[in-house]
Amino acid sequence: MSLGTTIAAPAGHEPAPDVRDGSTRPRRRGDRVAYLFLAPWFAGLLLLTTGPLLGSLYLSFTKFNLLQPPAWNGFGNYLKLFTDDPRYLQSLKVTFIYVALTVPLQLGFALAVAVMLNRPLRGMAWYRSIYYIPSLLGGSVAIAVIWGQLFDDDGVLNGFLAFFGVAGRSWISNPDTALYTLVLLNIWQFGSPMVIFLAGLKQIPQELYDAASVDGASAWRRFWSVTVPLLTPIIFFNVVLQIIQAFQAFTPAYVVSGGSGGPSDSTLFYTLYLYQQGFTNLNMGYASAMAWVLLLIIATFTLINFGLARRWVYYEDR
């Protein structure tokens, strides 16, 4: 057979298309259209997220009061945070206490309510909507104002206690109790983790509960041996999410304390003190350093959670 001989293709088979004939042009055209539609998102990521993020990193190493150009300060802001600012250390203490109390209490309450609502009862969708309403309203300024009036000297709580002859106190004005009123407010906003827990409970096969019942397991035993292990991925997700949100809490502390941080700085949340430094005292460089420290704190807790997850989170494919 000579080199110039052409071999005919078998009957019923088309010759393979030549990649040089432009057959990939429609796909490339489709890619360009996709990038065109994604361009606004990339522009927003660059201009509204990445740009300000890098700008705040630079400002954290400067002295900047919004009125004069930034002056390079090196690590001066970071050193001052931990060596020469007792209010900053107080804000750290208050925030860590708040996170340590609100996250487990809120998630425990949300899981209990989700288990209660995971029943085939008439009108259950209506009850689920009612229980979710606090999460829709809890972060608003109006609810924070009402919450402050609820625990004030002549608030509803003290009026209720007076009905039984118990003398109440100004729960918000007392440094021993002011923080716990905000903890209660955050626990009251349990709707979002409750909905996530409820979605996870719906995915647990009923056959596992039936098998446990046949083996004589009580309701409490079924909860700990079936529900909790299969729900650990959802618990892990909620823990990470709620820790991040708790560290970023701002509105309740600002409204209830009037932006001052409460009596003896008992409700001086980290974000509230950051706001005071940046927008009240115009120490934008110092506030930027605080923001980056908060980012590192949240990232550290997130990495710790992911590192510990392999020890207690159960996945069916593992």
MARTORTI-22041 format. One record per residue: residue in three letters; x, y, z negated of N, C-alpha, C in turn. Coordinates in steps of 0.1 Angstrom, whole numbers, padded with zeros to 4 digits, always signed. Example, Ala and Ser with C-alpha at 12.3 -4.5 7.8 and 13.67 -1.06 7.14 Angstrom:
BEGIN
ala+0132-0057-0078+0123-0045-0078+0132-0033-0078 ser+0128-0022-0071+0137-0011-0071+0129+0000-0079 
***
This chain:
BEGIN
met+0009-0012+0000+0000+0000+0000+0009+0012+0000 ser+0006+0021+0009+0014+0033+0010+0010+0043-0001 leu+0019+0053-0004+0016+0063-0014+0004+0072-0010 gly+0001+0073+0002-0009+0081+0007-0023+0075+0007 thr-0024+0062+0004-0036+0054+0005-0045+0059-0006 thr-0058+0061-0004-0068+0065-0013-0076+0053-0018 ile-0077+0051-0031-0085+0040-0036-0099+0044-0039 ala-0109+0037-0033-0123+0041-0035-0128+0037-0048 ala-0136+0045-0054-0142+0043-0067-0152+0032-0066 pro-0153+0023-0076-0163+0013-0076-0177+0019-0075 ala-0186+0011-0069-0200+0015-0068-0206+0019-0081 gly-0214+0030-0082-0221+0033-0094-0212+0041-0104 his-0200+0044-0100-0191+0052-0109-0186+0064-0102 glu-0188+0076-0109-0184+0088-0104-0169+0091-0107 pro-0162+0097-0099-0148+0100-0102-0147+0110-0113 ala-0137+0109-0122-0136+0118-0133-0134+0132-0128 pro-0140+0141-0135-0139+0155-0131-0125+0160-0133 asp-0120+0169-0124-0107+0175-0125-0108+0186-0135 val-0099+0186-0145-0099+0196-0155-0095+0210-0150 arg-0090+0209-0137-0086+0222-0131-0097+0228-0123 asp-0108+0222-0122-0119+0227-0114-0128+0237-0121 gly-0124+0242-0133-0132+0251-0140-0143+0246-0148 ser-0143+0232-0151-0154+0227-0158-0155+0231-0173 thr-0143+0236-0178-0143+0240-0192-0147+0255-0194 arg-0150+0262-0183-0153+0276-0183-0166+0278-0191 pro-0177+0270-0189-0189+0273-0197-0186+0272-0212 arg-0178+0262-0217-0175+0261-0231-0167+0273-0236 arg-0158+0278-0228-0150+0289-0232-0159+0302-0232 arg-0168+0303-0223-0178+0314-0223-0186+0313-0235 gly-0191+0301-0239-0199+0300-0251-0191+0304-0264 asp-0178+0300-0264-0169+0304-0276-0169+0319-0277 arg-0167+0326-0265-0166+0341-0266-0179+0347-0271 val-0190+0341-0267-0203+0346-0271-0205+0344-0286 ala-0200+0333-0291-0201+0330-0306-0192+0340-0314 tyr-0180+0342-0308-0171+0352-0315-0177+0366-0315 leu-0184+0369-0304-0190+0382-0303-0201+0384-0314 phe-0209+0374-0316-0219+0375-0326-0213+0374-0340 leu-0202+0368-0342-0195+0367-0355-0187+0380-0358 ala-0185+0388-0348-0176+0400-0349-0181+0409-0361 pro-0194+0412-0362-0198+0421-0373-0195+0415-0387 trp-0196+0401-0388-0192+0395-0401-0177+0396-0404 phe-0169+0394-0393-0155+0395-0395-0151+0410-0398 ala-0158+0419-0392-0155+0433-0395-0159+0437-0409 gly-0170+0431-0414-0174+0434-0428-0164+0427-0438 leu-0159+0415-0434-0150+0409-0443-0137+0417-0444 leu-0133+0422-0432-0120+0430-0432-0121+0443-0439 leu-0132+0451-0436-0134+0464-0440-0140+0466-0454 leu-0149+0457-0457-0157+0458-0470-0152+0449-0481 thr-0144+0439-0477-0139+0429-0487-0124+0429-0488 thr-0118+0425-0478-0103+0423-0478-0096+0437-0480 gly-0100+0447-0473-0094+0460-0474-0095+0466-0488 pro-0107+0467-0494-0108+0472-0508-0101+0463-0518 leu-0101+0450-0515-0094+0441-0524-0079+0444-0525 leu-0073+0445-0513-0059+0449-0513-0056+0463-0518 gly-0066+0472-0515-0064+0485-0521-0064+0486-0536 ser-0073+0478-0542-0074+0478-0556-0061+0471-0562 leu-0056+0461-0555-0043+0455-0560-0032+0466-0560 tyr-0031+0474-0550-0021+0485-0550-0024+0495-0561 leu-0036+0499-0562-0040+0509-0573-0037+0504-0587 ser-0037+0490-0589-0035+0485-0602-0020+0487-0607 phe-0011+0491-0597+0002+0494-0601+0005+0509-0601 thr-0005+0517-0601-0004+0531-0600-0012+0538-0611 lys-0009+0551-0613-0018+0560-0621-0026+0568-0611 phe-0039+0566-0612-0048+0573-0602-0061+0577-0609 asn-0064+0590-0608-0076+0596-0615-0086+0601-0605 leu-0085+0597-0592-0095+0602-0582-0093+0616-0578 leu-0086+0624-0585-0084+0638-0582-0070+0641-0576 gln-0060+0633-0579-0047+0634-0574-0042+0621-0567 pro-0032+0622-0559-0028+0610-0552-0022+0600-0562 pro-0023+0587-0559-0018+0577-0568-0003+0578-0570 ala+0001+0576-0583+0015+0577-0586+0019+0563-0591 trp+0030+0558-0585+0035+0544-0587+0038+0543-0602 asn+0033+0532-0608+0035+0530-0623+0041+0516-0626 gly+0043+0508-0615+0048+0494-0617+0038+0486-0625 phe+0043+0479-0635+0035+0470-0643+0030+0477-0656 gly+0031+0491-0656+0027+0498-0668+0013+0496-0672 asn+0004+0495-0663-0010+0493-0666-0012+0480-0673 tyr-0006+0469-0667-0007+0456-0673-0001+0455-0686 leu+0010+0461-0689+0017+0461-0702+0008+0468-0712 lys+0002+0479-0708-0006+0487-0717-0019+0479-0721 leu-0024+0471-0712-0036+0463-0715-0034+0454-0728 phe-0023+0448-0729-0021+0438-0739-0012+0443-0751 thr-0007+0454-0750+0002+0459-0760-0002+0472-0766 asp-0010+0480-0760-0013+0494-0765-0028+0498-0762 asp-0037+0488-0763-0051+0491-0760-0060+0482-0769 pro-0062+0485-0781-0070+0477-0790-0085+0475-0785 arg-0090+0485-0778-0104+0483-0773-0104+0473-0761 tyr-0093+0472-0754-0093+0462-0743-0093+0448-0750 leu-0085+0446-0760-0085+0433-0767-0098+0430-0773 gln-0105+0440-0778-0119+0438-0783-0128+0434-0773 ser-0127+0440-0761-0136+0436-0750-0134+0422-0745 leu-0121+0418-0746-0118+0404-0743-0125+0394-0753 lys-0123+0398-0766-0129+0390-0777-0144+0389-0775 val-0151+0400-0773-0165+0400-0772-0170+0392-0760 thr-0163+0394-0749-0167+0386-0736-0165+0371-0738 phe-0154+0367-0744-0151+0353-0746-0162+0347-0755 ile-0165+0354-0766-0176+0349-0775-0189+0348-0767 tyr-0192+0358-0759-0204+0358-0751-0205+0346-0742 val-0194+0344-0735-0193+0332-0725-0195+0319-0733 ala-0188+0318-0744-0188+0305-0752-0201+0302-0757 leu-0209+0312-0760-0223+0310-0766-0233+0308-0755 thr-0233+0317-0745-0244+0317-0735-0244+0306-0726 val-0232+0302-0721-0232+0291-0711-0237+0278-0716 pro-0232+0272-0727-0238+0259-0731-0253+0260-0736 leu-0256+0271-0743-0270+0273-0747-0280+0275-0736 gln-0276+0283-0726-0285+0285-0715-0286+0272-0706 leu-0275+0265-0704-0276+0253-0696-0284+0242-0703 gly-0282+0241-0716-0289+0231-0724-0304+0234-0724 phe-0308+0246-0725-0322+0250-0725-0328+0248-0711 ala-0320+0252-0701-0325+0250-0687-0327+0235-0684 leu-0318+0227-0688-0319+0212-0686-0331+0207-0693 ala-0333+0211-0705-0345+0206-0713-0358+0210-0706 val-0359+0222-0701-0371+0227-0694-0372+0219-0681 ala-0361+0217-0674-0362+0210-0661-0367+0196-0663 val-0362+0189-0673-0367+0175-0676-0382+0176-0679 met-0386+0186-0686-0401+0187-0690-0409+0190-0678 leu-0404+0197-0668-0412+0201-0656-0410+0190-0645 asn-0402+0180-0647-0400+0170-0637-0410+0159-0639 arg-0423+0162-0640-0433+0153-0642-0445+0155-0632 pro-0451+0144-0627-0462+0146-0617-0475+0150-0624 leu-0475+0162-0630-0487+0167-0636-0494+0177-0627 arg-0507+0178-0629-0515+0188-0621-0511+0202-0624 gly-0509+0210-0614-0505+0224-0616-0491+0226-0620 met-0482+0216-0618-0468+0217-0622-0461+0228-0614 ala-0464+0230-0601-0458+0240-0593-0461+0254-0599 trp-0472+0256-0605-0476+0269-0611-0467+0271-0623 tyr-0466+0261-0631-0457+0262-0643-0443+0265-0640 arg-0438+0258-0629-0424+0261-0625-0422+0275-0621 ser-0432+0281-0614-0430+0295-0610-0430+0304-0622 ile-0438+0301-0632-0439+0309-0644-0425+0309-0652 tyr-0420+0297-0653-0407+0296-0660-0395+0302-0652 tyr-0397+0304-0639-0386+0310-0631-0387+0326-0631 ile-0398+0331-0635-0400+0346-0635-0390+0353-0643 pro-0386+0349-0655-0376+0356-0663-0362+0358-0656 ser-0359+0348-0647-0346+0350-0640-0348+0361-0629 leu-0360+0363-0624-0362+0374-0614-0362+0387-0620 leu-0366+0388-0633-0367+0401-0640-0356+0404-0650 gly-0349+0393-0654-0340+0395-0666-0328+0404-0663 gly-0323+0405-0650-0312+0413-0647-0315+0428-0645 ser-0328+0432-0646-0332+0445-0642-0330+0454-0654 val-0329+0467-0651-0327+0477-0662-0340+0478-0671 ala-0351+0477-0665-0364+0478-0672-0365+0467-0683 ile-0361+0455-0680-0361+0444-0690-0351+0446-0701 ala-0339+0452-0697-0329+0455-0707-0335+0466-0717 val-0342+0475-0712-0348+0486-0720-0358+0480-0730 ile-0367+0471-0724-0377+0465-0732-0370+0456-0743 trp-0360+0449-0739-0353+0441-0748-0347+0449-0760 gly-0342+0461-0757-0337+0470-0767-0348+0474-0777 gln-0359+0477-0771-0371+0481-0780-0376+0469-0788 leu-0374+0457-0783-0379+0445-0790-0372+0443-0803 phe-0358+0446-0802-0350+0444-0814-0346+0456-0821 asp-0353+0467-0819-0350+0480-0826-0355+0480-0840 asp-0353+0491-0847-0357+0492-0861-0372+0490-0862 asp-0380+0497-0854-0395+0495-0854-0400+0487-0842 gly-0391+0477-0838-0395+0469-0827-0405+0458-0830 val-0408+0450-0820-0418+0440-0821-0413+0429-0831 leu-0401+0426-0831-0396+0415-0839-0397+0419-0854 asn-0393+0431-0857-0395+0436-0871-0409+0438-0875 gly-0418+0441-0866-0432+0442-0869-0438+0428-0872 phe-0433+0418-0864-0437+0405-0867-0433+0400-0881 leu-0420+0403-0884-0415+0399-0897-0422+0406-0909 ala-0425+0419-0906-0432+0427-0917-0446+0421-0920 phe-0452+0415-0910-0465+0408-0912-0464+0397-0922 phe-0453+0391-0924-0451+0381-0934-0443+0386-0946 gly-0442+0399-0947-0435+0405-0958-0420+0404-0958 val-0414+0402-0946-0400+0401-0945-0395+0414-0939 ala-0385+0420-0946-0379+0433-0941-0369+0430-0931 gly-0371+0435-0919-0362+0433-0908-0350+0443-0908 arg-0342+0443-0898-0331+0452-0897-0331+0457-0883 ser-0322+0466-0880-0320+0471-0867-0310+0461-0860 trp-0315+0452-0853-0307+0441-0848-0296+0446-0838 ile-0300+0456-0830-0291+0462-0820-0280+0471-0826 ser-0284+0478-0837-0275+0488-0843-0266+0481-0853 asn-0268+0469-0856-0260+0462-0866-0249+0454-0858 pro-0236+0457-0861-0225+0450-0854-0225+0435-0856 asp-0231+0430-0867-0231+0416-0869-0241+0408-0861 thr-0251+0415-0855-0262+0409-0848-0264+0414-0834 ala-0257+0425-0830-0260+0432-0817-0256+0422-0806 leu-0245+0415-0807-0241+0407-0796-0251+0395-0794 tyr-0256+0390-0804-0265+0378-0803-0278+0382-0797 thr-0282+0394-0797-0294+0398-0790-0292+0397-0775 leu-0280+0401-0771-0277+0400-0756-0275+0385-0752 val-0270+0377-0762-0269+0362-0759-0283+0357-0757 leu-0293+0361-0765-0307+0356-0763-0312+0361-0750 leu-0309+0373-0746-0314+0378-0733-0309+0370-0722 asn-0296+0366-0722-0291+0358-0711-0297+0344-0711 ile-0299+0338-0723-0305+0325-0724-0319+0325-0718 trp-0326+0336-0721-0340+0338-0715-0340+0337-0700 gln-0329+0341-0694-0328+0340-0679-0323+0327-0674 phe-0330+0316-0678-0326+0303-0675-0331+0297-0662 gly-0339+0305-0655-0346+0300-0643-0338+0295-0632 ser-0327+0302-0629-0318+0297-0618-0312+0284-0620 pro-0305+0282-0632-0300+0268-0634-0311+0258-0636 met-0322+0262-0641-0333+0252-0642-0338+0247-0629 val-0339+0256-0619-0343+0251-0605-0333+0242-0599 ile-0320+0245-0602-0309+0236-0596-0310+0222-0603 phe-0312+0222-0617-0313+0210-0624-0325+0202-0619 leu-0336+0209-0616-0348+0202-0612-0346+0196-0598 ala-0339+0203-0589-0336+0197-0576-0327+0184-0578 gly-0318+0185-0588-0309+0173-0590-0317+0161-0596 leu-0327+0164-0605-0335+0154-0611-0344+0147-0600 lys-0348+0154-0590-0356+0148-0579-0348+0138-0571 gln-0335+0139-0571-0327+0130-0563-0323+0117-0570 ile-0327+0116-0583-0323+0104-0590-0334+0093-0587 pro-0330+0082-0582-0340+0071-0579-0348+0066-0591 gln-0361+0065-0589-0370+0060-0599-0367+0046-0603 glu-0361+0038-0594-0358+0024-0596-0348+0022-0608 leu-0339+0032-0610-0329+0031-0621-0336+0032-0634 tyr-0346+0041-0635-0354+0043-0647-0362+0030-0650 asp-0368+0025-0639-0376+0012-0641-0367+0001-0646 ala-0355+0000-0640-0346-0011-0645-0342-0009-0659 ala-0339+0003-0663-0336+0006-0677-0347+0003-0686 ser-0360+0006-0682-0371+0003-0691-0373-0012-0692 val-0371-0020-0682-0372-0034-0682-0361-0040-0692 asp-0350-0033-0693-0339-0038-0702-0342-0033-0716 gly-0353-0026-0718-0356-0022-0732-0350-0009-0736 ala-0345-0001-0727-0340+0012-0731-0351+0022-0734 ser-0348+0030-0745-0358+0040-0749-0357+0052-0740 ala-0366+0062-0741-0365+0074-0733-0352+0082-0735 trp-0348+0082-0748-0336+0089-0751-0324+0082-0745 arg-0324+0069-0745-0313+0061-0740-0313+0062-0724 arg-0325+0062-0718-0325+0064-0704-0320+0078-0700 phe-0322+0088-0708-0317+0101-0705-0302+0102-0705 trp-0296+0096-0715-0281+0096-0717-0274+0087-0708 ser-0280+0075-0704-0274+0065-0696-0277+0066-0681 val-0288+0072-0678-0292+0073-0664-0292+0088-0659 thr-0299+0096-0666-0301+0110-0661-0288+0118-0661 val-0281+0118-0673-0269+0126-0675-0258+0122-0665 pro-0255+0109-0664-0244+0106-0655-0246+0109-0641 leu-0259+0107-0636-0262+0110-0622-0263+0125-0620 leu-0265+0132-0631-0267+0147-0629-0254+0155-0632 thr-0243+0148-0635-0231+0155-0638-0226+0164-0626 pro-0227+0160-0613-0223+0170-0603-0231+0183-0604 ile-0244+0182-0607-0252+0194-0608-0248+0202-0621 ile-0245+0195-0632-0241+0201-0644-0228+0209-0642 phe-0218+0202-0634-0206+0208-0631-0208+0221-0623 phe-0216+0220-0613-0219+0232-0605-0225+0244-0613 asn-0234+0241-0622-0240+0251-0630-0230+0257-0640 val-0221+0248-0645-0211+0253-0655-0202+0263-0648 val-0197+0260-0636-0188+0269-0629-0195+0282-0626 leu-0208+0281-0621-0215+0293-0617-0218+0302-0629 gln-0223+0296-0640-0227+0304-0651-0215+0310-0658 ile-0204+0304-0658-0192+0310-0664-0188+0322-0657 ile-0188+0321-0643-0185+0333-0635-0194+0344-0638 gln-0207+0341-0638-0217+0352-0640-0216+0357-0654 ala-0213+0349-0664-0212+0354-0678-0200+0364-0680 phe-0189+0361-0673-0178+0370-0674-0181+0383-0667 gln-0190+0383-0657-0193+0395-0650-0205+0403-0656 ala-0211+0399-0667-0223+0405-0673-0220+0420-0675 phe-0229+0428-0672-0227+0443-0673-0240+0450-0677 thr-0251+0448-0670-0263+0456-0671-0269+0455-0685 pro-0271+0443-0692-0276+0443-0705-0268+0451-0715 ala-0255+0449-0715-0247+0456-0725-0247+0471-0722 tyr-0247+0476-0710-0247+0490-0707-0260+0496-0711 val-0271+0490-0708-0284+0496-0711-0287+0496-0726 val-0286+0484-0732-0289+0482-0746-0280+0491-0755 ser-0268+0492-0752-0258+0500-0760-0257+0514-0756 gly-0264+0518-0745-0263+0532-0740-0250+0534-0733 gly-0243+0524-0729-0230+0526-0722-0218+0528-0732 ser-0221+0527-0745-0210+0530-0754-0203+0517-0759 gly-0209+0506-0758-0203+0493-0763-0209+0489-0776 gly-0219+0496-0781-0226+0492-0793-0219+0496-0805 pro-0224+0493-0817-0218+0496-0830-0205+0489-0832 ser-0194+0496-0835-0181+0491-0837-0176+0482-0825 asp-0180+0486-0813-0177+0479-0800-0181+0465-0801 ser-0192+0462-0807-0196+0448-0809-0202+0442-0796 thr-0206+0451-0787-0212+0447-0774-0203+0453-0762 leu-0191+0455-0765-0182+0461-0755-0177+0449-0745 phe-0185+0446-0736-0182+0436-0726-0170+0441-0717 tyr-0163+0431-0712-0152+0434-0703-0156+0444-0692 thr-0166+0440-0685-0170+0449-0673-0175+0463-0678 leu-0181+0464-0690-0185+0477-0695-0173+0485-0698 tyr-0162+0480-0704-0150+0487-0707-0143+0491-0694 leu-0144+0482-0684-0138+0485-0671-0145+0497-0665 tyr-0158+0497-0666-0166+0508-0661-0163+0521-0668 gln-0161+0521-0681-0158+0533-0688-0144+0538-0684 gln-0134+0530-0682-0121+0534-0678-0121+0540-0664 gly-0129+0533-0655-0129+0538-0641-0137+0550-0638 phe-0150+0550-0643-0159+0560-0639-0162+0570-0650 thr-0158+0568-0662-0160+0578-0673-0147+0585-0675 asn-0136+0577-0677-0123+0584-0679-0115+0586-0667 leu-0120+0581-0655-0114+0583-0642-0100+0577-0642 asn-0097+0566-0649-0085+0559-0649-0086+0547-0639 met-0087+0551-0626-0089+0541-0616-0078+0530-0615 gly-0066+0535-0617-0055+0525-0616-0056+0515-0628 tyr-0059+0520-0640-0060+0511-0651-0072+0502-0649 ala-0083+0507-0644-0095+0499-0642-0092+0488-0631 ser-0084+0492-0621-0081+0482-0611-0072+0470-0617 ala-0063+0474-0626-0056+0463-0633-0065+0455-0641 met-0075+0460-0648-0084+0453-0655-0092+0443-0646 ala-0096+0448-0635-0103+0440-0625-0095+0428-0621 trp-0082+0430-0618-0074+0419-0614-0071+0409-0625 val-0070+0413-0637-0069+0404-0648-0082+0396-0650 leu-0093+0402-0648-0106+0395-0649-0106+0384-0638 leu-0102+0388-0626-0101+0378-0615-0093+0366-0618 leu-0081+0369-0624-0072+0358-0628-0079+0349-0639 ile-0086+0355-0649-0092+0348-0659-0103+0339-0654 ile-0111+0344-0645-0122+0336-0639-0116+0325-0630 ala-0105+0328-0623-0099+0318-0615-0093+0307-0623 thr-0087+0311-0635-0081+0301-0644-0092+0291-0649 phe-0103+0297-0654-0114+0288-0659-0119+0279-0648 thr-0120+0284-0636-0126+0276-0625-0116+0265-0622 leu-0103+0268-0621-0094+0257-0619-0093+0247-0630 ile-0095+0251-0643-0096+0242-0654-0108+0233-0652 asn-0119+0238-0649-0131+0231-0647-0130+0220-0636 phe-0123+0224-0625-0121+0215-0614-0111+0204-0618 gly-0101+0208-0626-0092+0198-0631-0098+0187-0640 leu-0107+0192-0649-0113+0183-0658-0125+0175-0652 ala-0130+0180-0641-0142+0174-0635-0140+0159-0631 arg-0128+0155-0627-0125+0142-0623-0127+0132-0635 arg-0127+0137-0647-0128+0129-0659-0142+0126-0664 trp-0151+0135-0660-0165+0133-0665-0176+0135-0654 val-0172+0140-0642-0182+0141-0632-0183+0128-0623 tyr-0195+0123-0622-0197+0110-0615-0203+0113-0601 tyr-0196+0108-0591-0201+0108-0577-0203+0094-0572 glu-0214+0092-0565-0218+0079-0561-0208+0073-0551 asp-0201+0081-0543-0192+0076-0533-0178+0073-0538 arg-0176+0074-0552-0163+0071-0558-0164+0059-0567 
***
